[in-house]
Structure formats: C-alpha cells, structure tokens
Amino acid sequence: MNTTVNVRIEKKIKAEANKTLLGLGLDMSTAVKMFLYQVVAEQGIPFTPTKNPAAIRARWDRQTADALKRPGYKTAAELHRALVCKTK
C-alpha cells in the first residue's frame, strides 16, 4: 500500500533540484523514494550534511582514492562474474 508525503520547500530550491534531477534522468518522486529507501537501509541519513566546500572535496578525494584501489574489469562478463560470486 502506498502513501503520500508532502514537503514544504522554497520554490527556487525545488526548481533547481528538479532541473538537476531531470539531468540525472530522475523525477522528484523517484529521488525522494531513493532517499527514503537509503535512510532505511543505512538506519540514518545516507550522507553527511555540510556546507563546507573543503569537507565536501576531502570526502570526494577519499572516495575517489578508495575507488581507484579496487580492481578494474576488462569486460562486462568479468564484472558480472565478480558480482555474482560476491553475492553467493
């Protein structure tokens, strides 16, 4: 059974968010659903709220460095095998 969530937000923020989401191929409803599913999965907010550009950049740099340490895959089949083995 579905339910409705109403959110009050400034008009400008809604418009900017909608534009960004459309650029990602998402609508507002789907993005909110994704957020709420992640809140449940992580049992908390799925990101660290901050307006500090240095903190945002540092987090980005750490995540990028971690991602680059992971093995790469030459083919989609190789990636698929790695994912299937990981879930078993």
PyMOL CGO cylinders between C-alpha atoms (Angstrom):
from pymol import cmd
from pymol.cgo import CYLINDER

trace = [
    CYLINDER, 0.00, 0.00, 0.00, 1.37, 3.42, -0.93, 0.3, 1, 1, 1, 1, 1, 1,
    CYLINDER, 1.37, 3.42, -0.93, 1.05, 6.65, 0.98, 0.3, 1, 1, 1, 1, 1, 1,
    CYLINDER, 1.05, 6.65, 0.98, 1.75, 10.29, 0.19, 0.3, 1, 1, 1, 1, 1, 1,
    CYLINDER, 1.75, 10.29, 0.19, 4.47, 12.54, 1.64, 0.3, 1, 1, 1, 1, 1, 1,
    CYLINDER, 4.47, 12.54, 1.64, 4.04, 16.32, 1.45, 0.3, 1, 1, 1, 1, 1, 1,
    CYLINDER, 4.04, 16.32, 1.45, 7.12, 18.51, 1.79, 0.3, 1, 1, 1, 1, 1, 1,
    CYLINDER, 7.12, 18.51, 1.79, 7.32, 22.29, 2.09, 0.3, 1, 1, 1, 1, 1, 1,
    CYLINDER, 7.32, 22.29, 2.09, 10.33, 23.70, 0.28, 0.3, 1, 1, 1, 1, 1, 1,
    CYLINDER, 10.33, 23.70, 0.28, 11.30, 27.04, -1.21, 0.3, 1, 1, 1, 1, 1, 1,
    CYLINDER, 11.30, 27.04, -1.21, 10.20, 27.42, -4.82, 0.3, 1, 1, 1, 1, 1, 1,
    CYLINDER, 10.20, 27.42, -4.82, 13.73, 28.20, -6.07, 0.3, 1, 1, 1, 1, 1, 1,
    CYLINDER, 13.73, 28.20, -6.07, 15.27, 25.15, -4.38, 0.3, 1, 1, 1, 1, 1, 1,
    CYLINDER, 15.27, 25.15, -4.38, 12.54, 22.91, -5.77, 0.3, 1, 1, 1, 1, 1, 1,
    CYLINDER, 12.54, 22.91, -5.77, 13.11, 24.23, -9.30, 0.3, 1, 1, 1, 1, 1, 1,
    CYLINDER, 13.11, 24.23, -9.30, 16.91, 23.85, -9.06, 0.3, 1, 1, 1, 1, 1, 1,
    CYLINDER, 16.91, 23.85, -9.06, 16.63, 20.34, -7.60, 0.3, 1, 1, 1, 1, 1, 1,
    CYLINDER, 16.63, 20.34, -7.60, 14.12, 19.34, -10.26, 0.3, 1, 1, 1, 1, 1, 1,
    CYLINDER, 14.12, 19.34, -10.26, 16.45, 20.59, -13.01, 0.3, 1, 1, 1, 1, 1, 1,
    CYLINDER, 16.45, 20.59, -13.01, 19.38, 18.67, -11.53, 0.3, 1, 1, 1, 1, 1, 1,
    CYLINDER, 19.38, 18.67, -11.53, 17.33, 15.50, -11.09, 0.3, 1, 1, 1, 1, 1, 1,
    CYLINDER, 17.33, 15.50, -11.09, 15.98, 15.67, -14.65, 0.3, 1, 1, 1, 1, 1, 1,
    CYLINDER, 15.98, 15.67, -14.65, 19.59, 15.88, -15.82, 0.3, 1, 1, 1, 1, 1, 1,
    CYLINDER, 19.59, 15.88, -15.82, 20.17, 12.60, -13.97, 0.3, 1, 1, 1, 1, 1, 1,
    CYLINDER, 20.17, 12.60, -13.97, 17.10, 11.02, -15.55, 0.3, 1, 1, 1, 1, 1, 1,
    CYLINDER, 17.10, 11.02, -15.55, 15.08, 11.16, -12.32, 0.3, 1, 1, 1, 1, 1, 1,
    CYLINDER, 15.08, 11.16, -12.32, 11.89, 12.85, -11.29, 0.3, 1, 1, 1, 1, 1, 1,
    CYLINDER, 11.89, 12.85, -11.29, 11.38, 14.35, -7.84, 0.3, 1, 1, 1, 1, 1, 1,
    CYLINDER, 11.38, 14.35, -7.84, 9.22, 11.48, -6.61, 0.3, 1, 1, 1, 1, 1, 1,
    CYLINDER, 9.22, 11.48, -6.61, 11.78, 8.84, -7.57, 0.3, 1, 1, 1, 1, 1, 1,
    CYLINDER, 11.78, 8.84, -7.57, 14.62, 10.81, -5.96, 0.3, 1, 1, 1, 1, 1, 1,
    CYLINDER, 14.62, 10.81, -5.96, 12.68, 11.16, -2.69, 0.3, 1, 1, 1, 1, 1, 1,
    CYLINDER, 12.68, 11.16, -2.69, 11.87, 7.43, -2.74, 0.3, 1, 1, 1, 1, 1, 1,
    CYLINDER, 11.87, 7.43, -2.74, 15.56, 6.62, -3.29, 0.3, 1, 1, 1, 1, 1, 1,
    CYLINDER, 15.56, 6.62, -3.29, 16.49, 8.85, -0.36, 0.3, 1, 1, 1, 1, 1, 1,
    CYLINDER, 16.49, 8.85, -0.36, 13.94, 7.24, 1.96, 0.3, 1, 1, 1, 1, 1, 1,
    CYLINDER, 13.94, 7.24, 1.96, 14.97, 3.70, 0.98, 0.3, 1, 1, 1, 1, 1, 1,
    CYLINDER, 14.97, 3.70, 0.98, 18.60, 4.60, 1.76, 0.3, 1, 1, 1, 1, 1, 1,
    CYLINDER, 18.60, 4.60, 1.76, 17.59, 6.08, 5.14, 0.3, 1, 1, 1, 1, 1, 1,
    CYLINDER, 17.59, 6.08, 5.14, 16.02, 2.73, 6.00, 0.3, 1, 1, 1, 1, 1, 1,
    CYLINDER, 16.02, 2.73, 6.00, 18.92, 0.67, 4.58, 0.3, 1, 1, 1, 1, 1, 1,
    CYLINDER, 18.92, 0.67, 4.58, 21.56, 2.70, 6.42, 0.3, 1, 1, 1, 1, 1, 1,
    CYLINDER, 21.56, 2.70, 6.42, 19.44, 3.42, 9.51, 0.3, 1, 1, 1, 1, 1, 1,
    CYLINDER, 19.44, 3.42, 9.51, 20.34, 7.10, 9.21, 0.3, 1, 1, 1, 1, 1, 1,
    CYLINDER, 20.34, 7.10, 9.21, 20.87, 9.91, 6.75, 0.3, 1, 1, 1, 1, 1, 1,
    CYLINDER, 20.87, 9.91, 6.75, 22.80, 8.46, 3.78, 0.3, 1, 1, 1, 1, 1, 1,
    CYLINDER, 22.80, 8.46, 3.78, 25.21, 11.39, 3.57, 0.3, 1, 1, 1, 1, 1, 1,
    CYLINDER, 25.21, 11.39, 3.57, 26.90, 13.86, 5.89, 0.3, 1, 1, 1, 1, 1, 1,
    CYLINDER, 26.90, 13.86, 5.89, 25.18, 17.23, 5.61, 0.3, 1, 1, 1, 1, 1, 1,
    CYLINDER, 25.18, 17.23, 5.61, 27.70, 20.05, 5.21, 0.3, 1, 1, 1, 1, 1, 1,
    CYLINDER, 27.70, 20.05, 5.21, 28.11, 23.40, 3.51, 0.3, 1, 1, 1, 1, 1, 1,
    CYLINDER, 28.11, 23.40, 3.51, 31.88, 23.30, 3.95, 0.3, 1, 1, 1, 1, 1, 1,
    CYLINDER, 31.88, 23.30, 3.95, 33.44, 23.05, 0.46, 0.3, 1, 1, 1, 1, 1, 1,
    CYLINDER, 33.44, 23.05, 0.46, 36.74, 21.76, 1.90, 0.3, 1, 1, 1, 1, 1, 1,
    CYLINDER, 36.74, 21.76, 1.90, 34.95, 18.92, 3.70, 0.3, 1, 1, 1, 1, 1, 1,
    CYLINDER, 34.95, 18.92, 3.70, 32.99, 18.05, 0.54, 0.3, 1, 1, 1, 1, 1, 1,
    CYLINDER, 32.99, 18.05, 0.54, 36.21, 17.99, -1.51, 0.3, 1, 1, 1, 1, 1, 1,
    CYLINDER, 36.21, 17.99, -1.51, 38.07, 15.92, 1.10, 0.3, 1, 1, 1, 1, 1, 1,
    CYLINDER, 38.07, 15.92, 1.10, 35.25, 13.35, 1.15, 0.3, 1, 1, 1, 1, 1, 1,
    CYLINDER, 35.25, 13.35, 1.15, 35.24, 13.26, -2.66, 0.3, 1, 1, 1, 1, 1, 1,
    CYLINDER, 35.24, 13.26, -2.66, 39.02, 12.77, -2.74, 0.3, 1, 1, 1, 1, 1, 1,
    CYLINDER, 39.02, 12.77, -2.74, 38.83, 9.91, -0.21, 0.3, 1, 1, 1, 1, 1, 1,
    CYLINDER, 38.83, 9.91, -0.21, 36.03, 8.17, -2.11, 0.3, 1, 1, 1, 1, 1, 1,
    CYLINDER, 36.03, 8.17, -2.11, 37.87, 8.56, -5.41, 0.3, 1, 1, 1, 1, 1, 1,
    CYLINDER, 37.87, 8.56, -5.41, 41.11, 7.20, -3.94, 0.3, 1, 1, 1, 1, 1, 1,
    CYLINDER, 41.11, 7.20, -3.94, 39.25, 4.22, -2.48, 0.3, 1, 1, 1, 1, 1, 1,
    CYLINDER, 39.25, 4.22, -2.48, 37.51, 3.53, -5.79, 0.3, 1, 1, 1, 1, 1, 1,
    CYLINDER, 37.51, 3.53, -5.79, 40.82, 3.62, -7.67, 0.3, 1, 1, 1, 1, 1, 1,
    CYLINDER, 40.82, 3.62, -7.67, 42.25, 0.97, -5.33, 0.3, 1, 1, 1, 1, 1, 1,
    CYLINDER, 42.25, 0.97, -5.33, 39.57, -1.52, -6.38, 0.3, 1, 1, 1, 1, 1, 1,
    CYLINDER, 39.57, -1.52, -6.38, 40.23, -3.91, -9.23, 0.3, 1, 1, 1, 1, 1, 1,
    CYLINDER, 40.23, -3.91, -9.23, 39.15, -2.90, -12.68, 0.3, 1, 1, 1, 1, 1, 1,
    CYLINDER, 39.15, -2.90, -12.68, 37.34, -5.15, -15.14, 0.3, 1, 1, 1, 1, 1, 1,
    CYLINDER, 37.34, -5.15, -15.14, 38.18, -5.56, -18.81, 0.3, 1, 1, 1, 1, 1, 1,
    CYLINDER, 38.18, -5.56, -18.81, 34.76, -6.87, -19.85, 0.3, 1, 1, 1, 1, 1, 1,
    CYLINDER, 34.76, -6.87, -19.85, 31.18, -6.76, -18.64, 0.3, 1, 1, 1, 1, 1, 1,
    CYLINDER, 31.18, -6.76, -18.64, 31.29, -10.55, -18.26, 0.3, 1, 1, 1, 1, 1, 1,
    CYLINDER, 31.29, -10.55, -18.26, 34.28, -10.26, -15.92, 0.3, 1, 1, 1, 1, 1, 1,
    CYLINDER, 34.28, -10.26, -15.92, 32.42, -7.69, -13.80, 0.3, 1, 1, 1, 1, 1, 1,
    CYLINDER, 32.42, -7.69, -13.80, 29.29, -9.85, -13.79, 0.3, 1, 1, 1, 1, 1, 1,
    CYLINDER, 29.29, -9.85, -13.79, 31.26, -12.90, -12.58, 0.3, 1, 1, 1, 1, 1, 1,
    CYLINDER, 31.26, -12.90, -12.58, 32.79, -10.84, -9.78, 0.3, 1, 1, 1, 1, 1, 1,
    CYLINDER, 32.79, -10.84, -9.78, 29.39, -9.55, -8.69, 0.3, 1, 1, 1, 1, 1, 1,
    CYLINDER, 29.39, -9.55, -8.69, 27.70, -12.96, -8.83, 0.3, 1, 1, 1, 1, 1, 1,
    CYLINDER, 27.70, -12.96, -8.83, 30.48, -14.57, -6.80, 0.3, 1, 1, 1, 1, 1, 1,
    CYLINDER, 30.48, -14.57, -6.80, 30.30, -11.76, -4.25, 0.3, 1, 1, 1, 1, 1, 1,
    CYLINDER, 30.30, -11.76, -4.25, 26.56, -12.28, -3.59, 0.3, 1, 1, 1, 1, 1, 1,
    CYLINDER, 26.56, -12.28, -3.59, 26.79, -16.04, -3.04, 0.3, 1, 1, 1, 1, 1, 1,
]
cmd.load_cgo(trace, "trace")
